[in-house]
């Protein structure tokens, strides 16, 4: 792809170069190995930590570098070009951190953010349940206050980084009668009694990323670990997703870019009928369409990231647009990359089939693309009604 600067600052361009160097030298060579073994990539996480990549979106006062969502997207994109699974393990820590960053008090931030920023400990976000996926308001896990503690009971499903992370932000009902308005968010540490994990799930893609259940059985959480106030958990969740969705879009863009780069190079090397297949118009048109989709998705993704960092009123809708547009593009581009490779593309000896498998999840997690389209449509309707008044 073409290296346009997308309005990045000098510091952001330097960050892009650093993340790209690490991705090419440390991630790409081990991507297939971790996909095959399905092991969590702790050695690579250590490399990210040593390079300061875990703190790019965290303020300097809490041990980060003071960047924002745009900086996180830069890292997620570059890592995803090399491996979507390893990128998920990296970016999911930010998802688990955002509730603390956005709604935590200063004491909570001072206690948890420095370790996350340094990569000493990673985080995870516990919202989804067996009966509450896209319907985030349908959770049934409960947290009952007893003296200086909340007693948490329930089950969370498909939680990224579960079992590997040491810091969890978890949403549970403190007042069942109020439904979503009775949801509250908590910080739960890994070794808390009554907190355990289900088996590691076997997935189609992003295989090295750990996905497990969170199981809470009379898990006692200090009242100081309540994020914000009781009943603010659903609002914390929406703020978290608004901040995290540009990162999912960046992951999708990175996977698509990686597939496009490979497809272009392969088309120059693969010969049929005595000439490279890149000389055939049918292949050229495919490559051009792939490039246009990647470029459009990338531009929208960084527009969403900047809007989020600036707290623009339309940031939520733009983030949802970026998430569904980029992930749909990633699925199309990776599928076309497999087609360019032909029969070889279907073989696990070549990386494009993994990219196709990894791309699929970006259309599903952190709100399915159908939900994202509903978010955008409702915002459009609300905006039209406001202008009509």
Secondary structure, 3 states (H helix, E strand, C coil): CCCCCCCCCHHHHHHHHHHHHHHHHHHHHHHHHHHHHCCCCHHHHHHHHHCCHHHCCCCHHHCCCCCCHHHHHHHHHHHHHHCHHHHHHHHHHHHHHHHHHHHCCHHHHHHHHHHHHHCCCCEEEECCECCECCCHHHCCCEEEEECCEEEEEEEEEEEECCCCCCEEEEEEECCHHHHHHHEEEEEEECCCCCEEECCCCCCCCCCCCCEEEEEEEEEEEEHHHEECCCCCHHHHHHHHHHHHHHHHHHHHHHHHHHHHHHHHHHHHHCEECCEEHHHCHHHHHHHHHHHHHHHHHHHHHHHHHHHHHCCCCCHHHHHHHHHHHHHHHHHHHHHHHHHHHHHHHHCCCCCHHHHHHHHHHCCCCCCCHHHHHHHHHHHHHHHHHHHHC
